[in-house]
Amino acid sequence: LLSSGLTPTVAQRIIGGEVTVTAMPYLEEAYALDEDEIGNGQSAMVYAATRRSDQGRVALKVIELAKLTQHIDHVETVRAEVRALSSLPEHPSVVRLHAVLCTASELALELELLPDGDLLAPIEEQDAGFQETDCARIFAQLAAAVAHLHAHGWAHRDIKPENVCLAQRDDGAVAAKLVDFGVAQMCELIEHPRTEGKYKTDDSVLKSAGTPAFYAPEMCVKGAYHGKAADVW
């Protein structure tokens, strides 16, 4: 794969499902990328970019082929994000996936651009943060996003301030959107007769995922992880 490069067919096999993958020689053919990245992780870099076709502003999450081949976790991360965002109906508090692209050496996700940073930055700034009315609005938006995911059978599994991005609406209010679905998982809840009305997942021993500092308590107990309940916590 490293010697032959990515093709749409190979990219679709990596992602799984029926998502259309658009091939191009290089990303700069279709996008003008801003000089500095706006985010980075173990497997991907995120850039703000301008679509050359219509001057629309977007975010490009770029995963190098070399990193995809390093570890299965990198493949699972991009697969989870694409499958979740492509299958979920659109929601105002969930980031939108516009397209999946590939060059010979990169896989890229074109996402909605959320230009005002994440929720952690203002929390960490001295004398910053939010007024109570803004907190209530943000919390309501996130609760609606989580309810939307769960209604369609998905658990996010890594809800934390860094994975909530902000965008100022036309009326000046702050809009919050849930992002980074790299460990999302289909997780239908079914009532189990032996749990006295409590819920189990369709897979009762799901591998814990996410960020330990934000784990729900039951995630620290082997075999007791409930994806949707942990999202709510």
DOBAVEX-12056 format. One record per residue: x, y, z of N, C-alpha, C, O in turn. Coordinates in steps of 0.1 Angstrom, whole numbers, plus 5000, padded with zeros to 4 digits. Layout:
! residues N
SITE  n.u  n.v  n.w ca.u ca.v ca.w  c.u  c.v  c.w  o.u  o.v  o.w
SITE    X    Y    Z    X    Y    Z    X    Y    Z    X    Y    Z
...
! end
This chain:
! residues 233
SITE  n.u  n.v  n.w ca.u ca.v ca.w  c.u  c.v  c.w  o.u  o.v  o.w
SITE 5008 4988 5000 5000 5000 5000 5009 5013 5000 5006 5022 4993
SITE 5019 5013 5008 5028 5024 5008 5035 5027 4994 5036 5038 4991
SITE 5038 5016 4987 5044 5018 4974 5035 5021 4963 5038 5029 4954
SITE 5022 5016 4964 5013 5018 4953 5004 5030 4955 4999 5036 4946
SITE 5002 5034 4968 4994 5046 4971 4979 5044 4972 4974 5033 4969
SITE 4972 5054 4978 4958 5052 4980 4950 5055 4967 4954 5063 4959
SITE 4940 5047 4965 4930 5049 4954 4916 5050 4961 4915 5046 4973
SITE 4906 5055 4954 4893 5055 4961 4888 5042 4965 4882 5040 4975
SITE 4891 5031 4957 4887 5018 4961 4894 5013 4974 4887 5008 4983
SITE 4907 5016 4975 4914 5012 4987 4909 5020 4999 4907 5015 5010
SITE 4907 5033 4997 4902 5042 5007 4888 5037 5012 4885 5038 5024
SITE 4879 5033 5003 4866 5028 5007 4867 5016 5015 4860 5013 5025
SITE 4877 5007 5012 4879 4995 5020 4884 4998 5034 4880 4992 5044
SITE 4892 5009 5035 4897 5013 5048 4886 5018 5057 4884 5015 5068
SITE 4877 5026 5050 4866 5033 5058 4855 5023 5061 4849 5023 5071
SITE 4852 5014 5051 4840 5006 5052 4828 5013 5049 4828 5026 5049
SITE 4817 5006 5045 4805 5013 5042 4805 5017 5027 4813 5013 5019
SITE 4796 5026 5024 4793 5030 5010 4796 5045 5008 4789 5051 5000
SITE 4805 5051 5016 4808 5065 5015 4816 5067 5002 4825 5060 4999
SITE 4812 5077 4994 4820 5081 4982 4833 5088 4985 4833 5097 4994
SITE 4843 5083 4979 4857 5089 4981 4861 5095 4968 4861 5089 4957
SITE 4865 5108 4968 4869 5116 4956 4884 5116 4956 4890 5120 4965
SITE 4889 5112 4945 4904 5112 4943 4909 5125 4936 4902 5130 4928
SITE 4920 5129 4940 4927 5141 4933 4942 5139 4934 4947 5132 4944
SITE 4950 5145 4925 4964 5144 4926 4970 5149 4939 4979 5144 4945
SITE 4965 5161 4944 4969 5167 4956 4958 5176 4961 4950 5181 4954
SITE 4957 5178 4975 4946 5185 4981 4946 5200 4976 4935 5206 4975
SITE 4958 5206 4974 4959 5220 4970 4952 5222 4956 4950 5234 4952
SITE 4949 5212 4949 4942 5214 4936 4928 5219 4939 4923 5227 4931
SITE 4922 5215 4949 4908 5218 4952 4907 5228 4964 4896 5234 4966
SITE 4917 5230 4972 4917 5238 4984 4929 5247 4985 4940 5243 4982
SITE 4927 5259 4991 4938 5267 4995 4939 5265 5010 4930 5270 5018
SITE 4949 5258 5015 4950 5256 5029 4957 5267 5036 4966 5273 5032
SITE 4951 5271 5048 4958 5281 5056 4971 5276 5061 4974 5264 5061
SITE 4980 5285 5063 4994 5281 5066 4996 5272 5079 5003 5262 5078
SITE 4989 5276 5089 4991 5269 5102 4979 5259 5104 4967 5263 5101
SITE 4982 5248 5110 4971 5239 5114 4963 5244 5125 4968 5252 5134
SITE 4950 5240 5126 4942 5245 5137 4940 5233 5148 4934 5235 5158
SITE 4946 5222 5145 4945 5211 5154 4953 5199 5149 4956 5198 5138
SITE 4958 5191 5159 4965 5179 5155 4963 5168 5166 4961 5171 5177
SITE 4965 5156 5161 4964 5145 5170 4974 5134 5166 4983 5137 5159
SITE 4972 5122 5172 4981 5111 5169 4981 5107 5155 4991 5103 5149
SITE 4970 5108 5148 4969 5103 5134 4966 5114 5124 4967 5111 5112
SITE 4961 5126 5128 4956 5136 5118 4961 5150 5122 4963 5153 5133
SITE 4961 5158 5111 4963 5172 5112 4950 5179 5107 4945 5174 5097
SITE 4946 5190 5113 4934 5197 5109 4938 5211 5104 4945 5218 5111
SITE 4933 5215 5092 4936 5228 5086 4923 5235 5083 4914 5229 5079
SITE 4923 5248 5085 4913 5256 5079 4917 5258 5064 4928 5260 5061
SITE 4906 5258 5055 4909 5258 5041 4898 5265 5034 4887 5266 5039
SITE 4901 5270 5022 4891 5276 5013 4889 5267 5001 4899 5264 4994
SITE 4877 5263 4998 4874 5256 4986 4875 5264 4974 4869 5275 4973
SITE 4883 5260 4965 4886 5268 4953 4873 5270 4944 4872 5280 4937
SITE 4865 5260 4944 4853 5260 4935 4843 5270 4939 4837 5276 4930
SITE 4841 5273 4952 4831 5283 4955 4835 5293 4967 4827 5300 4972
SITE 4848 5292 4970 4854 5300 4981 4848 5297 4995 4849 5306 5004
SITE 4841 5286 4996 4836 5282 5009 4847 5278 5019 4857 5272 5015
SITE 4845 5282 5032 4855 5279 5042 4852 5266 5049 4840 5264 5053
SITE 4861 5257 5050 4859 5244 5055 4871 5240 5064 4881 5247 5064
SITE 4870 5229 5071 4881 5223 5078 4885 5210 5071 4877 5202 5067
SITE 4898 5208 5070 4903 5196 5063 4911 5188 5074 4921 5192 5079
SITE 4906 5176 5077 4913 5167 5086 4921 5157 5077 4915 5149 5070
SITE 4934 5158 5078 4943 5151 5069 4950 5140 5076 4957 5142 5086
SITE 4949 5128 5071 4956 5116 5077 4966 5111 5066 4962 5107 5056
SITE 4978 5111 5070 4988 5106 5061 4987 5090 5060 4985 5083 5069
SITE 4990 5085 5047 4989 5071 5045 4999 5064 5054 4997 5053 5059
SITE 5011 5070 5056 5021 5063 5064 5016 5061 5078 5020 5051 5084
SITE 5008 5070 5084 5003 5069 5097 4992 5058 5097 4990 5051 5107
SITE 4984 5058 5087 4973 5048 5086 4979 5034 5086 4973 5024 5092
SITE 4991 5032 5081 4997 5018 5080 5005 5015 5093 5009 5004 5094
SITE 5007 5025 5102 5015 5022 5114 5007 5014 5124 5013 5005 5131
SITE 4994 5016 5126 4987 5010 5137 4972 5009 5133 4967 5018 5127
SITE 4966 4997 5136 4952 4995 5133 4943 5006 5140 4932 5009 5135
SITE 4948 5011 5151 4940 5021 5158 4937 5034 5149 4926 5040 5150
SITE 4947 5037 5141 4945 5049 5132 4935 5046 5122 4927 5055 5118
SITE 4934 5034 5117 4924 5030 5107 4910 5030 5114 4901 5035 5108
SITE 4910 5024 5126 4897 5024 5133 4892 5038 5136 4879 5040 5136
SITE 4901 5047 5139 4897 5061 5142 4890 5068 5131 4879 5073 5132
SITE 4896 5067 5119 4890 5074 5107 4878 5066 5103 4868 5073 5098
SITE 4878 5053 5104 4866 5045 5100 4854 5049 5109 4843 5051 5104
SITE 4856 5050 5122 4845 5054 5131 4840 5068 5128 4828 5070 5128
SITE 4849 5077 5126 4844 5091 5124 4836 5092 5111 4825 5098 5111
SITE 4841 5086 5100 4834 5087 5088 4820 5079 5088 4810 5084 5084
SITE 4820 5068 5094 4808 5060 5095 4797 5067 5103 4786 5067 5100
SITE 4802 5073 5115 4792 5079 5123 4787 5092 5117 4774 5094 5116
SITE 4795 5100 5112 4791 5113 5106 4783 5112 5093 4774 5120 5090
SITE 4786 5101 5085 4779 5099 5073 4766 5093 5075 4757 5094 5066
SITE 4764 5086 5086 4751 5079 5088 4742 5087 5096 4729 5085 5096
SITE 4747 5096 5104 4738 5104 5113 4731 5115 5105 4737 5121 5097
SITE 4718 5116 5107 4711 5128 5101 4717 5141 5106 4722 5141 5117
SITE 4716 5151 5098 4722 5164 5102 4715 5170 5114 4703 5168 5116
SITE 4724 5176 5123 4719 5182 5135 4726 5195 5138 4739 5195 5135
SITE 4720 5205 5142 4727 5218 5144 4738 5218 5154 4747 5227 5154
SITE 4739 5208 5163 4749 5207 5173 4759 5196 5171 4766 5192 5181
SITE 4759 5191 5159 4769 5180 5155 4777 5185 5143 4770 5189 5133
SITE 4790 5184 5143 4798 5189 5132 4793 5181 5119 4790 5169 5120
SITE 4794 5187 5108 4790 5181 5095 4802 5176 5087 4812 5183 5086
SITE 4800 5164 5082 4810 5159 5072 4805 5162 5058 4795 5157 5054
SITE 4813 5169 5050 4809 5173 5037 4814 5163 5026 4807 5159 5017
SITE 4826 5158 5028 4832 5149 5017 4844 5141 5023 4850 5145 5033
SITE 4847 5130 5016 4859 5122 5019 4868 5122 5006 4863 5119 4996
SITE 4881 5126 5008 4889 5127 4996 4902 5119 4998 4905 5115 5010
SITE 4909 5116 4987 4922 5109 4989 4931 5114 4978 4927 5116 4967
SITE 4944 5114 4982 4955 5115 4972 4962 5102 4973 4958 5093 4981
SITE 4973 5101 4966 4981 5088 4967 4986 5086 4981 4989 5075 4985
SITE 4989 5097 4988 4995 5096 5001 4987 5101 5013 4992 5101 5024
SITE 4975 5106 5011 4967 5112 5022 4952 5108 5020 4947 5107 5009
SITE 4946 5107 5032 4931 5106 5032 4927 5118 5039 4933 5122 5050
SITE 4916 5125 5034 4912 5138 5040 4897 5138 5042 4889 5133 5033
SITE 4892 5144 5053 4878 5146 5055 4876 5161 5054 4882 5169 5061
SITE 4866 5165 5046 4862 5179 5045 4850 5180 5055 4840 5174 5053
SITE 4853 5188 5065 4843 5190 5076 4839 5205 5077 4845 5214 5072
SITE 4828 5207 5084 4823 5220 5087 4834 5228 5095 4839 5222 5105
SITE 4837 5240 5091 4847 5248 5099 4840 5255 5110 4830 5262 5109
SITE 4846 5252 5122 4841 5259 5135 4853 5268 5139 4862 5263 5146
SITE 4852 5281 5136 4864 5289 5137 4867 5295 5151 4878 5301 5152
SITE 4859 5293 5161 4861 5300 5173 4867 5291 5184 4865 5293 5196
SITE 4874 5280 5180 4881 5272 5190 4872 5262 5197 4860 5261 5194
SITE 4878 5256 5207 4871 5246 5215 4867 5252 5229 4870 5263 5232
SITE 4859 5244 5236 4853 5248 5249 4864 5249 5259 4862 5256 5269
SITE 4875 5242 5258 4885 5242 5269 4892 5255 5270 4895 5260 5281
SITE 4895 5262 5258 4903 5274 5259 4898 5285 5268 4905 5290 5276
SITE 4885 5288 5266 4880 5299 5275 4878 5294 5290 4879 5302 5299
SITE 4877 5281 5292 4876 5276 5306 4890 5278 5312 4891 5281 5324
SITE 4901 5276 5305 4914 5277 5310 4919 5291 5312 4928 5294 5320
SITE 4913 5300 5304 4918 5314 5305 4914 5321 5318 4903 5319 5322
SITE 4924 5328 5324 4921 5335 5336 4910 5346 5334 4911 5353 5324
SITE 4901 5346 5343 4890 5356 5343 4881 5355 5330 4875 5365 5326
SITE 4882 5343 5324 4873 5342 5312 4861 5333 5315 4854 5336 5324
SITE 4860 5322 5308 4848 5313 5310 4835 5319 5304 4836 5327 5295
SITE 4824 5315 5309 4811 5319 5303 4802 5324 5314 4802 5320 5326
SITE 4793 5333 5310 4782 5336 5319 4772 5325 5320 4772 5316 5311
SITE 4764 5325 5331 4755 5314 5333 4745 5311 5322 4742 5300 5318
SITE 4740 5322 5316 4731 5321 5305 4737 5314 5293 4731 5306 5286
SITE 4750 5317 5290 4757 5310 5279 4760 5295 5283 4759 5287 5274
SITE 4763 5293 5295 4765 5279 5300 4753 5271 5298 4753 5259 5293
SITE 4742 5276 5301 4729 5269 5300 4726 5266 5285 4721 5256 5282
SITE 4729 5276 5276 4726 5274 5262 4735 5264 5256 4731 5255 5249
SITE 4748 5264 5260 4758 5254 5255 4754 5240 5260 4755 5230 5253
SITE 4751 5239 5273 4747 5226 5279 4735 5221 5271 4734 5209 5268
SITE 4725 5229 5269 4713 5225 5262 4716 5220 5248 4710 5210 5243
SITE 4725 5227 5241 4729 5223 5227 4736 5209 5228 4733 5200 5219
SITE 4745 5207 5237 4752 5194 5238 4743 5183 5242 4744 5172 5237
SITE 4733 5186 5251 4724 5176 5255 4715 5171 5243 4712 5159 5241
SITE 4712 5181 5235 4704 5178 5223 4712 5170 5213 4707 5161 5206
SITE 4725 5173 5212 4734 5165 5203 4736 5151 5208 4735 5142 5200
SITE 4738 5149 5221 4739 5135 5226 4726 5128 5224 4726 5116 5221
SITE 4715 5134 5227 4702 5127 5225 4700 5123 5210 4695 5112 5207
SITE 4705 5131 5201 4704 5129 5187 4712 5116 5183 4708 5107 5176
SITE 4725 5116 5188 4733 5104 5186 4727 5092 5191 4726 5082 5184
SITE 4722 5092 5203 4717 5080 5209 4704 5075 5203 4702 5063 5202
SITE 4696 5085 5198 4684 5081 5191 4686 5074 5178 4678 5066 5173
SITE 4698 5076 5173 4702 5069 5160 4712 5058 5162 4719 5053 5153
SITE 4714 5054 5175 4722 5042 5178 4737 5044 5180 4744 5034 5179
SITE 4741 5056 5181 4755 5059 5183 4759 5064 5197 4751 5072 5202
SITE 4770 5060 5202 4776 5066 5214 4789 5073 5210 4797 5067 5202
SITE 4791 5085 5215 4803 5093 5211 4815 5087 5218 4826 5085 5212
SITE 4815 5085 5231 4825 5078 5240 4837 5087 5243 4847 5082 5249
SITE 4837 5100 5239 4848 5108 5243 4844 5123 5244 4850 5132 5238
SITE 4833 5125 5252 4828 5138 5254 4836 5146 5264 4837 5141 5276
SITE 4842 5157 5260 4851 5165 5269 4852 5179 5263 4848 5180 5251
SITE 4856 5189 5270 4857 5202 5265 4864 5204 5251 4860 5212 5243
SITE 4875 5196 5250 4883 5197 5237 4875 5193 5225 4878 5196 5214
SITE 4865 5184 5227 4857 5179 5216 4844 5186 5215 4834 5181 5208
SITE 4843 5198 5220 4832 5207 5218 4837 5220 5211 4845 5227 5218
SITE 4834 5222 5199 4839 5234 5192 4828 5245 5192 4816 5242 5192
SITE 4832 5257 5191 4823 5269 5192 4823 5277 5179 4833 5278 5171
SITE 4811 5282 5176 4810 5291 5164 4800 5302 5168 4789 5299 5174
SITE 4803 5314 5165 4794 5325 5168 4783 5326 5157 4786 5327 5146
SITE 4770 5326 5162 4759 5327 5152 4757 5341 5148 4763 5351 5153
SITE 4749 5343 5138 4747 5356 5132 4741 5366 5142 4743 5378 5142
SITE 4733 5360 5152 4727 5369 5162 4737 5372 5174 4733 5378 5184
SITE 4749 5367 5173 4759 5369 5183 4760 5359 5194 4769 5359 5202
SITE 4750 5350 5195 4751 5339 5205 4761 5328 5201 4765 5327 5190
SITE 4766 5321 5211 4775 5311 5209 4768 5298 5206 4759 5294 5213
SITE 4773 5291 5195 4768 5278 5192 4778 5268 5194 4790 5269 5190
SITE 4775 5257 5201 4784 5246 5204 4781 5234 5196 4769 5231 5193
SITE 4792 5227 5191 4790 5216 5182 4799 5205 5187 4811 5207 5190
SITE 4794 5192 5188 4802 5181 5192 4810 5176 5180 4805 5175 5169
SITE 4823 5174 5182 4832 5170 5172 4840 5158 5176 4839 5153 5187
SITE 4849 5153 5167 4858 5142 5169 4851 5129 5173 4849 5126 5185
SITE 4847 5122 5163 4839 5110 5164 4848 5097 5162 4844 5087 5158
SITE 4861 5099 5165 4871 5088 5162 4870 5076 5171 4875 5065 5167
SITE 4862 5076 5182 4860 5064 5190 4845 5061 5191 4841 5054 5200
SITE 4837 5068 5183 4822 5066 5183 4820 5051 5179 4827 5045 5172
SITE 4809 5046 5184 4805 5032 5182 4790 5030 5182 4783 5036 5190
SITE 4786 5022 5172 4772 5018 5173 4769 5010 5186 4777 5001 5189
SITE 4759 5014 5193 4758 5009 5207 4743 5009 5211 4739 5017 5219
SITE 4735 5000 5205 4721 5000 5208 4719 4995 5222 4725 4986 5227
SITE 4710 5002 5229 4706 4998 5243 4695 4988 5242 4685 4991 5236
SITE 4696 4978 5250 4685 4968 5252 4683 4965 5266 4693 4964 5274
SITE 4671 4965 5270 4668 4962 5284 4671 4947 5287 4667 4939 5279
SITE 4679 4944 5297 4683 4931 5300 4675 4926 5312 4676 4932 5323
SITE 4669 4914 5312 4660 4910 5323 4668 4907 5336 4661 4907 5346
SITE 4681 4905 5335 4688 4902 5347 4694 4914 5354 4701 4913 5364
SITE 4692 4926 5348 4698 4938 5354 4688 4947 5361 4690 4958 5364
SITE 4676 4941 5364 4666 4948 5372 4663 4962 5366 4663 4972 5374
SITE 4660 4962 5353 4656 4975 5347 4668 4983 5342 4665 4993 5335
SITE 4680 4980 5346 4691 4987 5341 4694 4983 5327 4688 4974 5322
SITE 4702 4991 5320 4705 4988 5306 4719 4982 5304 4728 4985 5311
SITE 4719 4973 5294 4732 4968 5289 4733 4972 5275 4723 4974 5268
SITE 4745 4972 5270 4747 4975 5255 4745 4962 5248 4745 4951 5254
SITE 4745 4963 5235 4744 4951 5226 4757 4943 5228 4757 4931 5226
SITE 4768 4949 5232 4780 4943 5235 4784 4947 5249 4789 4958 5252
SITE 4781 4938 5259 4782 4942 5273 4796 4944 5278 4798 4948 5289
SITE 4806 4940 5270 4820 4942 5274 4827 4950 5263 4837 4946 5258
SITE 4822 4962 5261 4828 4971 5251 4841 4975 5256 4843 4978 5268
SITE 4851 4977 5247 4864 4982 5251 4862 4997 5255 4856 5005 5247
SITE 4867 5001 5267 4866 5014 5271 4874 5023 5262 4885 5020 5257
SITE 4868 5035 5259 4875 5044 5249 4873 5058 5255 4865 5061 5263
SITE 4881 5067 5250 4880 5081 5254 4892 5085 5262 4903 5080 5261
SITE 4890 5095 5271 4900 5101 5279 4898 5098 5294 4888 5102 5300
SITE 4908 5091 5300 4905 5087 5314 4901 5098 5324 4892 5095 5333
SITE 4906 5110 5323 4902 5120 5332 4887 5123 5331 4881 5129 5340
SITE 4880 5119 5320 4866 5122 5318 4858 5109 5318 4846 5110 5314
SITE 4864 5098 5323 4856 5086 5323 4844 5087 5333 4845 5093 5343
SITE 4833 5081 5329 4823 5078 5339 4828 5067 5348 4836 5059 5344
SITE 4823 5067 5361 4828 5057 5371 4828 5043 5366 4837 5035 5368
SITE 4816 5039 5359 4815 5025 5355 4825 5020 5345 4827 5008 5343
SITE 4832 5030 5338 4841 5026 5328 4854 5021 5335 4862 5014 5328
SITE 4856 5023 5348 4868 5018 5355 4865 5004 5360 4874 4998 5366
SITE 4853 4998 5358 4850 4985 5362 4849 4976 5350 4841 4978 5341
SITE 4857 4965 5350 4858 4956 5338 4844 4950 5335 4837 4945 5344
SITE 4840 4951 5323 4828 4945 5319 4815 4953 5322 4804 4949 5320
SITE 4817 4966 5327 4806 4973 5332 4804 4986 5324 4798 4996 5329
SITE 4810 4987 5312 4810 4999 5304 4797 5000 5296 4794 4991 5288
SITE 4789 5011 5298 4777 5013 5290 4779 5025 5282 4778 5036 5287
SITE 4781 5024 5269 4784 5035 5260 4775 5048 5262 4780 5059 5264
SITE 4762 5046 5260 4753 5057 5260 4752 5063 5274 4752 5075 5276
SITE 4751 5055 5284 4750 5059 5298 4763 5067 5302 4762 5078 5309
SITE 4774 5063 5297 4787 5070 5300 4787 5083 5293 4792 5093 5298
SITE 4782 5084 5281 4780 5097 5274 4772 5107 5282 4776 5118 5284
SITE 4761 5102 5288 4752 5111 5296 4760 5116 5308 4759 5127 5312
SITE 4767 5106 5315 4775 5110 5327 4785 5121 5324 4792 5126 5332
! end
